[in-house]
Amino acid sequence: MPTLSPAHLAAIARRRRLIVNFDVTFAINVQHRRSPARPGLVEHLFEFAVEPGSQIDSIWWNWGEGNQAPYPSEHLPLYDHPLYQKWADEGTDIVGQVLAATQQRGLECFFSHRMNGSDNDLGPFARIPAKVAHPDWLFRTPWCTHEDNGYWNFALPQVHEYVLRNLREVIERWPFDGMELDFARGVVFPAGQGWSNRERLTEFIAQLRELSLAVGARRARPLLLAARIPETLVGCRFDGIDVERWVGEQLIDLLALGVRSFEVDLADFRRVVAGTPVKLYPSIDDHHATDGYQNPGIEVLRGVAANWWHQGADGIHTFNFNYATDAPYTGQDWANHLRAYQELGEVETLRTKDKCFVVQRRGGGHGPTVIPNPEDWATPRHNYANTNLLAQLPATVPNDEHTDLLLQIHVGLDLATERIAAELRLLLSDPSAADLPEAQRLPPVQVATIGHPDGELVNIPAAQGVEQTVQIRLNNALLEQPTVDDGWLVWPVEKMLLATGANLIGISTQGRAPDAPQFVVEKLEIAVVCEAED
């Protein structure tokens, strides 16, 4: 087991209120397409990070999919793109410039490596010489559409040697504060072979740890090692990640948990890291977003963050948020991303602000070739990461007034001190009402966007009068009859009925025929309006 120096332990303990995993090559490519002669490109990358009130303490720069390089490399092909070729010809070190600009602004700076990227760094899939030369080192998944672009099989020592060689070049060339291994981008073992090959992956991590500690000692400044992994321990096992051993053997310093998951099992991970210096950072993606909640509004983002702080997070890791006005994603909710960077990083900046707590939906976010959509659900076999496999919704309500659909929702509020007004919101689909005239049904509601056919999933509205047949129990207390608000059923909630932490919701129907199609719960939310403190 490696011995960590006092300086290394101090580096682990640095404050990281918000970490930004920054897909910088995508951002540069987008800006180059929009304005090839744009001045101040590097400065533009920090627009939100230097805004007054920003809580960003660390940026983890992702320089592509891992098998090509935006810089002249001894081992990897240079991007086949005029901008990167121009920089190479000029001797412009874009990676070094961004690293220096990050550290000059007083921000921690990591290199983020996608463990098995898709080789579409520039849009089209590129032919990777090493993959063409070694097809026996690869495996394929249903979404591998290019004949030469399988994934590296980390059960093979040849793959370890190849990847370690590439990462050695990075950490010996630039003075990064750390390196993130991003297991949320690409799977590392063929389907069903993850856990049986966990020793092989641990061997790779141990080799990289040995290398990173040696580089840190040589330069007299620690080089930390982070990993982005699934949001549950069972998910890590599904994907072949023996995180308990990594932590126990001091092979890792920081863990980013999940990617597009609002519900992260921080309690289990807290147990794993107890007595160690390892820090935990749940991760949120607002592009390939959790199903039904792309651009969800600041109230939902606050609710997610409040839950994570309540559950023991050391900070929050963001991914695919805009970093500037309309950049890199046009039409995405950049204004609330900026607000998130100014609010989510501290409990105190979340207090007295309105929040919305939601129940997670499974699947979605990428398209059905990668992750099944919930309306056409099938258990993913190739990966747990990104799938929200264990999410509670959608779920059906039994046609039996004595049997509830039971759901849990976490509410990360200090109910002893915060003054609030709350309501519970329920969105249903009702297949039995599909053929009713529009005038006899509730208005339709958009359930989700990204990853669904035609970019939208809409519910099947229930019949008028449905509010008289659906009952909600909150922690076993029956709520009064709901009202209808723009297609949702809405119940006022007394503060005394809520609990800090997990709350149990029971949903039942009254007078519904036993053989009728069951209601489908698409979404369940608790919206909270916080009153200002005196």
N, C-alpha and C positions, 0 to 999 in steps of 0.2 A: 504494500500500500504506500503510495507516495506521501511524503511529508510536505505540508504546505507551510510556507514561510509566513511570518507575521505580516509582511507586506502583501502577500497573496490573500491572506484572510481579511486584511483591511480593504483590499480591492473588492472582494466579494461583498463586503458590508456597505459599499458605497450606496448613497441614496439613488434609487431609480423609481421615481414616482410614476413616470410614463416612459416606456421604451417604444420607439418607432422602428418596426421592421420595414425598411424602405426599399422598394423595388426600383432601384435607381436607374438601371439600364432602360427599363420600360419608360420611366419618366423622361430620360434624356432623348430616347427615340421619339416619344410623342412631341416634345418641344422642338426637336429638329424638324419633324414633319410640318409643324405649324409655322415655324420661323427659323429657317436654316441659318440665318445670320444673327440670331438672337444674342445680344450682349448680356454679360452678367449671368451666364447659365448656372455657375456654381452657387452664386449668391441666391438665385431664385429657389434653389432646393431647400433653403432655410427660411422661407417666408413665414410659415406658421411657427417654426421652432423658436424664432426670435421675437415673436409678437409679445407685447406686454402681458404678463400673467401666464405665459406658457409654463406648463409643468413638465415639459419634456426634459429629461436628464440624460438620455442615452439614445443614440441612433445606431441601428444595426443595418449596415448597407449591404444590400443583396445585389451583387454584380453579375447576375445572369443565372442561367440554368445549370452551370457547373462544368460543361464540356466544351465551351468556347470561352474566349476571353476578350474583354474590352481593352486589353493592354498587350504589348508584345510579350509572349510567354515562351519559355524554353520547351514547353510540352504541349500546350493547347493551341488550336488554330485561332488567329485573330478574327474578330467579327468581319464578315464580308459586307462591309458597310462603309460608304465614303467618309463619314465623319470619323470613325475610329481609325480608318486607314490614314486619314489626314493627320490625326493626332499622333499616330505611330511614326509617320514620316517626319513630323516636326519635333519629335521627342517630348511631346506633351504627356505628362503622367497624370491622367484624369483621376485615377484612383488615389494617388498621392495628394492631389489638389483637394479632393473632397475630404479625405482624412484630415489634412492640415486645417481646412476650414472648420471642420467639426470640433477639433480640439481647441482651435483658437477661440471658439465661442463657449468654451468651458463645458462642452458636452462629451460624455463618454462615447467611444467609437469602436464598434465591432465590425468584423467582416462576416457576413451571413452566407453560408454555403448551402445550397439546395442539394440534399443528399442524392436525389435521383431526378433531376430536372428533365423537362420534355423537349429540350433542344430547339424550342421555338422562341429564343431570345429576341429575335428581330421580327417575329411574326410567322413566316413560313418555317417549316421544319428543316433544319440543316443536316447534312450528312456529316457525321462525326468520324474522322479517320480511324480512331481507336475502336469504334463500334463496328465499322466495316471490316477492320482487320481481325476482330475477335468476336464473332457472333456467338461463340460458345460461352462467352462470359455474360450473356444477356438472357433475359426472359421477357415475355410479352404479356400485355394485358389487353382487354377489349378496346381500350381507347388508344392503343399504339397503332396509328393509322399509316405511318410512314414505314416502308419496308426495312429501313436501316436503323430505326430508332426504338429498340427495346430498352429495357432498364437493366442497369448493372445488378448482378446477383451478388449480394454481400456475403453469401455463404462461401465465396471463392477467395482464396488468398491473393490471387492475381488482381482481383478488383480492389482489395485493400491496398495493395502496393501502388496501383494506378492512382487512386484517389489521394492517398497519403502523399505521393510525389507532388501532386498538384497543389495540395494544401500547404505542404512544406514551402513551396515557392512563395506563396502568399505571406505566410507568417515570418519568413526570413527576409522578405523584401520590404515590408511596410510595418511601421510600429503601431499596429492596432492594439487596443486595450483588451480585445478578446475576439473569440470566434464563436459563431452560432452554427450548429449543425441542425438544419431545418428538415425534420422528418415529416413535416406536413406537406412537403412538395416532393411527390414521388414515393413509391413503395420500394422497399429494399430486398424483399424476398418474394419468390413465387407464391401464389395463393395457397394457404394452408401450411406453409413451411416456415412461418415466422418463428413461433415459439420453440420449435425443435432446433432452430439454428441460432438461438439467442446467444450461445457461447461464441459463435463466430463474430456476431456484431459487437459483443463486449470486448473481444480481442482487438477489433478495429479501434474502439473507443480508447482502450488502454494504450495502444500504440500512439494514437494521436495525443493522448494525455502526456505520455513520456516525452514526445517531441515538443509539445507546447511548454511544458515545464522547463525543458532544457533551453529553449529559446528565451523564455522569461528570465532564467538565471543568467544566461549569457549577456543579455542586454540590461540586467539589473532592474527590470521592471516587470511585474507579473503579466502574464497573458492568460486571461480567463477562458474557460470553456463552458459554453451554454448549449442546450439542446431544446428544440421545440418538438414536443411529443404529444400523443393523444391525451385527452382531458380526464381519462380514468385509468386506473391501474389495469383493469381488464382489457381496455383498449390497447394499452402498451403491450400486453401479452399477445393479443391478437396480431399485432404488427411486429412482434419479435424483439421488443425493447425491454430488457431486464433492468428497469430503472432502479429497483431496490438494490441490486448489486452495484450499479454505477454509483449510487449515493453511498452505499456502505463501504466501497473501496476507494472513495474520494476521487473518482474519475471525472466528476462533473461539478461545476460550481453553481450554475443557474439553470432553472427549468422554466421554459415558457410552455404553458399548458393549454392544449387545444389550438384551434385556429378560428373556427366559425361557430363556436359553442358558447351559449350563454350560461349553460349549466356545467360547471367544472367541479370535480370531486376534490376540492381543496382539503377536506377533512382527511381523506385517505393519504394524500400526498404529505400533509402535515405530519401524519404518523410516520411516514417513511423518512422524512428529513429531520425528525426530532433528534436533538443532540448533535446535529451536524451544522456546518455553516451554510448549507445549500439554501438558496432563495427561490421563491415561487412567484411566477408572474403569469396569471391567466391571460389568454390572448383572444382578441376580437378582430374579426375581418368584416369590413363593411362594403366590400365589393362582391366577392363570392360569399355573400352574407348568410347568416342563419336563416333558414327557410321562412319566408313571410315577413322578414324584418330587414330588408335592404333599405338604407336611408330611413330608419324608423322614427327619426326625430330625437331630440336631445333627451326627452323624458325617459325613453326606453334605454338609451345609453347610460343615463344616470342610474336607472334601476339596476342594470347589469353591474355597473361599477360598485354601487352601494352594497349589493349582495357579496361581491368578491372581497371587498374590504371587511365586511362583517364576518366572512368565512376564513379570514386570516391571510389574505394575499400580502406579499411584500411590495407589490407595485402592479402595474398593468402594462401589458404588451399589446400594441396595436399593429394592424396590418391592413394594407390597401385602403387607408384613409387618404383623402386629398392632403397634399402638403402645401398647397397654395390655392388661391382663388381659381376655380375651374381647372386645377391641375393635380394629377394627370387626367382625371376623369371629368369630362364635361357632363353637365346634367346631374352629377352626384352632389350630395348635400354638403358642400364644402363649408358653408357657414356653421353648421352644427358640428362638423369635424373640428373647426377652429375652437368652438365653444367647448367641445370635449377635451381638447388639449389644455384648456384653461380651467377645467372643473374636475375631471375624473380622477386626477392624481392625488387628491387629498380628501379625507373624510370631511374636513371642515368646509371645503368649498362645495360639497354636495349637500350639506345641511341646509334646511329651509328652502330647498329647491324642489319643484314638482318632479315626480318620478313615475315610471310605469314599470311594474314587475310582470313578467310574462312567463308562460310555460313553453318550453322548447318544442319545436317541430323537428321531426327527423328528415334526413335526406335533403335533396334539392341543392341549389346553389351553383351547380356546375354543368348540368345537363345529364341525361340518363345514361349516356355511355360511360360516364365516370362515377356518378353517384345516382342511385335511383331516386326519382321524385316520390313524395309520400303518397300521391294518388295512384301510383303504379309501383308500389313498394315491393322490393325483393331484397333479401338479406345480402349485403355486399360480401363478396368472398375474398377480394384482393386487398382490401385495406379497411381499417377502422377509422383512421384519421380522416377528418373532413366530413364524415358521414352522419354524425349525431345519431349513431345507431340505436342508442338506448333511450332516445327522447320519448316522451309520453304521448305526444300528439302527432297525427290525428288519432282519435279514439272514438269508439262507438258507445252510445248510451243504451243500456238494456231496456227493452220494452216491458219493464216490470217495476212497479212503483216501490217495491220493497228491496230492490237491488240497485245500488248506486254505481256509476262510474266514479272511481276514486283517483284523484290527481293531487300531486303535491306542488305547491308554489312557494318559493322562498321570498321573504320580505325582509330586506336588510335595513331596517329602520330602528332607531332607538326610540321605541314607543313610550318609554318612561318620560322622555323629555321633549320629543317633537310633537307639535300640535298639527294635526292633519285632518283632512276630510278625504274619504276614500269611496271608490265604487268598484264593483266587480263587473267585468265586461265579458260576454260570451258570444262567440261567433259560431253558428251551426251551419251545416249543410243537411238538407232533408231530401233524400232521393225520392221519397213518396210524393213530394210536391213538384217534381220536375216538370210534369205535364200540365200543371194548373195555369190558367191565364195569368199574365203578369200582374193584373190588378188584384189578384187574390193572394199574392205572395209578398213577402218583405222585399225591399230593394236588394239587388245583388251587391256583394262586397268583394273587392279584390283581396285575395288571400296572400298571394306571393307573386314574385316577378322572375328574377334571374334564374335560369336553368329550366324553366317550364316552356312547353310549346308555345310559340308566338309571344314569348316573354311575359305571360300572364296566366295565373290561375285564379278563377272566380268561383265563389261558393255556389251551391245549389240552394237558393233562398227557400226558407221555410214558409209555410202557409201563414196568412194573417191569423192572429189569435194564438200563435205558438207560445206567447208569453204566459198563457193560462195553463199550459201543460208541462212546463219545465220548472223543476225545483232545484235550488242550490242550498247545500248545507256547508257552512264555513266552520271548520273545527266542530262539526256536529250541531251547530246552531242553524236552524232553518231561517233563511232570509225571506223577507216579504216579497210579494209578487213583483217581477221586474217590469220595467218599461222598455219600449223599443226606441232605439236611437240609430237611425240611418242603417238599418239592417242588423244591428247588434242588440242583444238582450243585456239590460243594464240593471244592476242591483245596488242600491246604496248600502254601504258597509259601516257599521259603527266601529269606532276605533277599538273599543273594548273586546271586540270579537277577533281582532287580529293578534297574531303572535309574532314576536321578533324571531326570524328564522323560518323553519318549515311550517307551512299551514296545510291542512288537509281539506280538500274540496270534494264534496259528494254531489253528483249530478244525477237526477232521476227524472222520469217522465210519469205523468198521471193520465190514465185513461187511454193510453195508446194501445192499439190492437197488437196482440202478441206476435202475429205474423207480418206486421208492417215492417218495411225497411227501417233500420235503426237510424236515429240522428247520428251525425258525425260531428264531433267537436273539432273545429278547425283551429280556434284560438281561444285562449283564456288569459285574461289580463286583470291586474289590480292597479288601477290608476290612483295616484295619491297627490293631492294638492296640499302643499306645506304652507302653513301660516307663518309669517315672519315672527321672530322672537322679539319680546319686549326689550 
